[in-house]
Amino acid sequence: MKYNKLIYITGLLFCCLTSPIVATAAEQDFREKCLSYEGPDIGNQYPVISSHAYFVPKNSKMPLKIRDRNTGELLKNQEIKSDLCLLKIILGPGAPGDKNMPSTSTGIGVEIWLPVPDEWNQRYIGVGQDGFAGGIEVKAADIVSEFGSSALRAAKDGYVSAAYDAGHAFKDGSNGSFGLRTDGSVNWPLLQDWAYRGLHGMTLAAKQAAQDFYGKKPKFSYWNGGSTGGREGLMLAQRYPADYNGIISAYPAINWPSFATGIMWPQIVMQQELGHPIEADKLDLVTQRAIRACDTTLTGQHEGYLSDIHGCNYNPLKDKDILCESITNTTKSCLSQKEALAVNKIWFGPTMDGNYIDPAKNNGVEKSLSLGHLWYGYNRGAILFNSPVSYGVGPAGITPFTIGAHWLSIVTQDPSLADNTFVNEKNPSRDGWKKLPYSGEYSYASIFIRSLQQFGSMNGTDSADLREFSALGGKIIHWHGLADNQIPVGGSINYYERILSSSGGLEQTRRFYRFYLAPGLGHGRTGAAGLNPPTPGGNSNDGFGINYALIPALEKWVEKGVAPESLTMPLQPGETSSRSWCLYPQHLKMIQGGERSQRKFECVKDATW
């Protein structure tokens, strides 16, 4: 195989100019192997287009800038305490075309971190992406991408680790412009790289790099991903069951053709019912009213978030304290009848005809969808407006959640349906989604069905057949926040219920797959400003860190056969009994009340679930 040899020694030169270190013979050998490495040979299906290598000596400053995954900031001069080798690799074949167009790609960008041999724990961790993935930084020569920074976090602890860009580099995870070619046709090669092909290539490359550096491949391989990364984990279990021994799938973007189209439901509802978005203050008001009506189920006191979404049937149309007294009232302290109706429809989720069921009879949280109910809505308690707490995303915000708008354009091959962030030359018009009726020949419902038909087999990631993964000894920990405002938790509940049916029931399923619901958590972080709900690792705003705190439990299950039961959380202020994430379908119950210091909790299953 021929390689385009692009070997960088920036890290070595930086070290030697600022803080000379006397290396042992083994360390010297590792450094030389790193800087001369030409990339992993993993066959003609994934040819190495280019390979860059960086050696970072222990007790030195990282020569590359690092994109922080939580804040988005570029960090400089990060201290590295152990010898590390960073490989930046591009795997082909990519997609030819004008280099300035989103439909063009040089290949799948991969960042691989390797610790010095004496510190390698013989494990490998793959790190997931988000949204449409992509971004220029995985392939960039002077930056560690935000996903590579998560991989670095694992490498510091002795793991070989890897992240990737899913095969395209345009913009960021919110932008799906790569999904259409310049003529408006579906860009199947790049969509397939994003859906599954890039995942497998990254995994093969990381394992082969371990073989080349250490003389053996990892003994255990783990996946750590949330959102699209959660979908990627389940895609691996479904399509490449031998790639990983253990998978953490957090708030996964599974059921993509349904979920991604469903993202636009709140916007469609507001256009159809009102002709404009609902103001943020009003959305916040109705959300807080819903929380206030339903957040005392656990302790009898207001918690500020919901612990039970199944039993919350709050209906603003029945709340006289929130409804405006006059249809001419335009203040932000109340909702009109039409606005309250729209919110109910948003909470219920997409339907074939735009109608919904009274929340007293069905609040939208169903194990399986009722007739005409296309997909799940966002739970009462989830932030609906464009809030900084949720990265500026809000499904009913002033501007649409771009992933949904872009997906409509990809499905229909019509760029005019997207918002103005979608780049394609076929049609300069934008925001055509505003004109879509609920139903009809060319409507929201028809596009929803087309999305399922055309893309279900590519990236639906909804197959309930995990027999091969289970037979190989694979294990899955899957969790989802009850206040997620980007991916409705109903999709995860629905998927796990189907797994239960296909795997022979609860006892059989729990042998390899365990599912948890997380009260108070939104999309990988706290579900509301000022809240710090019980969270693994203790920081509810550190999405990767929450998952990373679960890795020891996954390793114990995979390597020692000790399965996790309820997951104990750090103590809440003033409480002496820990709360837990309960193993589905259990839920948390307070078995002793009184003062905060006297409370005791345990996971139970009763008739309400």
N, C-alpha and C positions, 0 to 999 in steps of 0.2 A: 504493500500500500504506500502511496506517495503522500507526504505531508507537506503542507506549507509551514515551514518551521519558523515560528515567531516566538523566540524564547527571550523573556525579559529578566533582567537581574536587578531590577530596581531595589528590591528588598535587601539584597546583599550589599549593594553599594551604599544604601542609606545607613545600614548597620555600621559598615566599616568606617564611614566618615564621622559618625557621631559617638559610637560606643563600642569600640573593639572588644570582642569576646573570644577567648581561647576555646575552640571547639574540641571535643573529644573526637577520636577516629570515627566512631559511629555517627556522631552528629555531622562531621565533615562529609561522610559518605551519603547521608540523607540529604544534605544540602546539594551536593553534586548531582545526585539522582533527580532531585526536584528540578534543578535549573537546566538539566539536559533532557528532560522528559519531553517526548514528542507526541504524547497523547495515547489513549487506549485504543487498541485494535479490537473492535467489536463487530467486525464483518462489514460487508458491502452495503447492508441496509442502512448503516449509520456511519458513512465515511467521515473521517476527521478533516474538516476544512481548515482549521487553524488551532493551534494550541499555545497558550501563553502560560508561563510558569513564574511564580513569585515565591521566594524563600524569605520567611520572616523569622529571624533568630529570637530565642528566648530573651526576656528582659529588655526588649527593644520597643520602639514605637512603630505602629503599623504604618507603612509608607503610603498606603492607599487610603483615600477617604472612605468612610463607611456610612451608608444610608441607614439611619435608625428606623426600625420597622414600626415603632409605636408613634414616634413624633414626626417622622419624615425628614428630620434634620440630617445634615451632613456632618459627621463627626470626624475630627482630625486627631492624629497622634495618639490613637488608642494604644494602651500598653498591652503587650503580648508577653505572657510569662513562660510560654513553652515554645519550642521550635515548631513551626507549622509550614506546610507547603500549600499554596493556593494554585489551583489549576483553573484557567479560564479557557474553555474548549467550545468550539462550534462544530456541531454534528450536522451533516448534510442529509438530504440534498438541498433543502430550502425551496424557494420559489423565485424564478427569474422575473425580471421586469425593471422598470424605472426605480432606481434606488431611493427616490424620494416619496414613493407611493407606499401606503400601508400594506398593500397586497403583495409586496416584494419582501423576500427574506433571504438572508445569507445562510440560514440554518437554525438549528436549535442551540441556543446558548446555555452552557452549563458551568456552574462554579462548584468545584470540588475542593474540600479542605482535608488535608491529611496530617495527623500528628506524627511526631517522631516515633519510630517503632517501639521503643521501650515504654511509651505512654499510651499506645493504642490498646483499647480495651476489647478488640476483636469484634466490635459492633459497628454497624453502619446506620445512619439516620438520614432519610430523605425528607426534605422540607417542602411543603406545599405552597402553591401560589394563591392568588385571589382574583375574583372577577374573570375578565378575559385574559388575565396574566399579561405577558409582554413587558415592554419597557426596554430602554436602551442600555441600562446599566449592567445587566448580566454580561453583555458582550464588551462593555467599555473597559479600556485598559487602565483607567486611573481611579476606578470606584468599585467598592464592594456593594452589590445591590442590597436592597432591604431584605430580600430573602436569603441572600448570601450572608448577611449579618446574623440571621437566625442560625444558619448552618455553622457560622464561626462560633457562636455560643456553645453549640454541641461539641465542636472540635476542641475547644479549650478543655472540655471534660473527657477527652480521650476518644471521641468517636470519629471515624471517617464520616463526613457529612457532605451533602450536596443539595443544590437548588438549581432551578432552571427558569427559562423565560417562555416556555411552551411553544417556541418556534417562531415568534415574531417580536419585533422591537418597536412598534409604533405606539407612541404615547404611553398609557399605563393600563392598569386592570379595568378601568371603567370604559375603555374605548374598544369597540368591536369593529372598527373600520377595516381591519385586515380580513374580515369575513366575506367581503365582496371584492371581486376583481374590478379593474377600472371600467369594464363594460357592464358592470352590474350583475354579472353571473356569480354564483356561489364559488367561493375559493376553497374547494374541498381539501386540497393538500394542507393548507395552513390550519383549517378547522380541525382536521384529523390530528395534526401535530399537537394542537391545543387540547383536544379531547382525550387522547390516549397515547399517541405514538411517541411524543416527546417524553412522557413519563417513563416509558419502558427504556428509551434510549439513555436517559439520564441515569437510570438504575444500573443498566449494563455498564455504562462508562465508569461509574463510581466503584462498582465491584471489581471491574478489571483493573482500575488504577490501584486498588488495594492489593490485588494479586501482583501487579508489577512492582509495587513498592515494598511489600512485606513477604512476598512469596506465597501468599494464601489469600483466599477471599474471606469476607467477614463470616464469622460463625453465626451471628444473628443479625437480621436486618429489620429495621423499624421505620414506620412512616409517621410523620407528625404534620398534620395539616388541618386548617380550618377554612370554612367557606368553600371556594373552589378547591383549596387544598384538602378539605374534607371529602369533596366529591372525588378528587383524584385518588384518595386512599381507598374508597369503595370501588372505584373503577379498577384499581390494581387488583383488589380481591376478586372482582368479577371477571376481568379479562386476562390478567397476568397473575394467577393465584400462587405461583412459585416465587415471585419476586420478593415478598416480604413475609417475615414470621409474625410480626405484630403491627397493628395499624391503630392509630388514634385519628378518628374522623370526627371533627368538631363542626357543629352547625353547618353541615355539608350542603353544597349546592347541587344535590342530587335531584332527579326529576327535572333536569334543566329545561327541556322544552315547555313544561308546564309552569315551573317556577319563574323562568325568565320572562315569559309572556305575562304571567300573573303580576309581575312587578308593576306593569302599567295599568292594572285594574283601578287603583285609586285615582289615577289621572283621568282615565276614561270616565269613571263615575262622576267626578267633579265637572268635567266638560259637559256630560250629558244632562246632569241634574241642575247645574248652576251656570255653566258657561265660563267658569273661571275657578281658580284654586280657592280653597278655604284659608283664611288668614292663619298664620302660625300661632298667634295668641289664642285663637278659638280652638285650634287643634290641641294645643297644650291644655286648655281649660277642660275640654271634654275627656282627654286622657286622664287628667288628674281626678276628675269626677269618677271615672271608671275605677281607678285604683282605690280611691277612697271608699267606694262601695264594696270592694272585694278583697281588700288587703288585710283583713282581720281574721281570716280563717285559721291561721296557724296559732297565733298567741292571744287572740282576742283584742289585740291592740294594733294600731296602724303601723305597718312596716314600711310603707312607701313603695312596695312592689308586690306582685301577685305570686302566691305559692301554689294556687290552684286555678288554672285557666278553664278547666272543664266546668266548674261550678259558677263562673262569673257570667251572668246574663244581663249586665247593666245595659239599659236602653235609654239613650238621651231623649227619645221621643216621649218617654214616660216621666222624665225628670223636669218637673215644673220650675225648679230653681235654676235650670240652665237654659230653658227656652225663652226666647224674646217674647215680650208681651204683645208686640206689634210687628207686623210684617215690614214696617218701614224702619224698624230699629236697626241701626247700622253700627252699634257699639261692639267692642271686642269682648264684652263681658257676658255675652249670651250667644246662642245659636238659633238661627231661624229653623222652622220646621223642615225646610228643604235641606239645610246643612246637616241637621240631625239625621235625616233620612240617608243622606250621602255617607255619613260616618258609619251608620249601621251596615250599609252595603259594603263599604271598605273592610270593615271587620269580618263580615261573612265570607267574602272572597268572590272570585269570578263565577258567573253563572251564564248559561246559554242565552237567557233572555233579559238579563239585567235586573231580575227580581231577586229577592232574598226571603229567608224565613224569619219570622218573629223570633228574637233571641230567647224568649221565654220557652220556646219549643226546640230551638236549635241555634246555638251561639256560633256555629261555624267550626267548632273543634270536634271533628268526627274521625273515628278510626278508619272508616272507609267513606268515600264521598257519596252523598245521596244523589238521586237522579237530577240531572241538570246543574249540579254543583261541580264546576270545572276544576277548581283548585282552592287552596286554603287562603284565607285572608290573614291580615296581621292581627295579633291578639290584642284585646283590650289591655292597656298597660304599656304597649310598645310605642315609642316615639314616632309620630306621623309626619312632623314637619322637618325642615332642613336644620338639624341641630348639630352644633359642634361636638356634642357628646357622641354622636354617631357618625363622625367624620364628615359632617355636612350633608349626609344622606337622609332623606325622608321620603317614604313612598308617596305621601300626599303633599309634598313640598311645593313651593312656588315654581321650582323647576323639576322636571321628571328625573327619576333615577336613570342615568344614561344607559346603564346596561340593558334595561328593559326596552328603551326607545331604539337602541341600536339593534337589539335582537329582532324587533319587528321588521326592521329594514332587511336584515339578513334572510329572514324567513320568506319575505315577499319579494326579495331582490329589488326592492324599491327604496332607494336612499332618501326619498322625500318624506318617509314616515318618521325618520329619526329627528333628533334635535340638531342644533347647528354645530355640534362637536363631531359629527360623523363626516368623514372625508371620503368623497367619491365624486368622480367627474360625470357620471351618467346623468344625474339630475340635481341641479343646484338648489331646488326648493327643499324646505325643511319643515318640521313640526306638523306633518300631515296626519299624525296620530290624533290630533285634536278633532278631526272630522270623522273619525271612525264611530259608527253607531254600535250599539250593543250586539245586534244580530242582523243577519241579512247575507246577501251573496258576497259582498266584500265588507267585512265587519270585524270587530274585535273577536267575536266568537269563531268566525271562519278562519282567521289567522291563527287562533289558538289551536284549532284542530289541525291545520296545515303544519304547524310547528311540531306537533306530536307525530304526524305521519312522515314528515320529511327528515326529522333529526333524532327521533327516538332511539334508533339503533346506533347512532353515532355517539351521542353524549347524554342519553337519558339517564344512564348510570342508575337504573332502577330495577335491574334484574335481581330477583329474590333467590336465585339459584347460586348458592355459595358452597355447594357440596364439595367441589374440588379443593377450595381454600380450606375448608374445615378438615377434610381428609388429610391434608398436608400438615395439619397441626397449627394452622394460622389462628390468630386471636384478634378480636376487634373491640376497642372501647370507643363508643359513639356517644357524644353528648350534644345537647342543644339548649340554648338559653330561652326561657319562657317569654322574655321581652325582646326577642330578636326582631328588629324592624327592617331587615333586608331579606332574610330567608325565613318564611313562616315555619314555625316549629311543627305545624301540622304535617308537613311533608316528611319529616323524620319519624313522627309517630306512625304515619301511614306505612312507611317503608318497613319499620321494625315489626309492625303487626303482620305484614305480608311475609317477612322472614319467619316469624313464629309459625305461620301456616305452612310454609314450604319446608321448614326444617324439622317438623314433627312436634311442635309445641314448645312451651317455655323451658322445660328442663333440658331438652336436646339443644335448643338454641343457646342457652346460657353456657353450654360447654365451650363455645367458641366466640360468642357475640354478646356483649353486655351494653345496655343502653341506659343513659341517665338524662333526666331533665333538670335544668339549672335555674332555680328561681332567682329573679332579679337581674339576670345577665342578658344583655342585648347581643349584638353581633360581635362576639369575641371581646367584649368589654362590658362595663356596667351599663345597665339599661336606663339610667336616669342620672342627671346631674346631682352630685353630692352623695350618691349612694355607693357603698362598698359592700355588696352582698357577699355571702360566704363563697369563697373561691379557692381552688387549689393554688398554692403558692402565695395566697394572701393579697395579690394585686389584681383587682378586677379590671384594670385597664391595660393589662399585658397579655394580649391574646396568645402569642407564642409561649409565654411563660406559664400560662394556665395549662396548656397542653404539655409543656416540658415537665411540669410538676407531676404529671400523670405517668411519665415514662417509667419510673421505678415500679409502679404497680403493674404496668404492662410487661416489663422485663420479668418480674417475679412470676407472672402468669405463664409467659412463654417458656422461660428457662427452668422454672421450678414447679410448675403445675399448680401454683397457688392463685386461684381466681379471686379478683376483687369482689367484695360485696358492696355495702354502702361505702361511699368515699367520704371520709371524715374531713371537715373543713377547719381552718383556723378559728379560734374562739371569736365570737362577736363581742363588742364592748359591753362589759358588765355581766356577761354570761359565763358560767363555769362548766356548762355542758355543751359540747360541740354539736353543731348542726351537721347534717350530711347531705350529699347528693344521693338520692335513693335509687336502688336498682329497679328500673321499670318492670312492672307497673306499680311498684310501691310508691308511697309518698311520705313526706315527713309529717309527724304528728307530735304535738307537745303532750307528754304524758304526766308532767307535773308543772303546775303554774306557780303563781305568786310573783315575787320580785324577780328581776332579771337574773339575779345570782342563784335563784332557786329553780329556774326552769330546767326541765330535762326533756330530751327529744329522742324519738326512735322512728325507724322506717316501718311503716305498716301498709297493709292493703285492705281496703274496706269497700263497701258497696258503691261508694261514689266514683270509684275508678274501675 
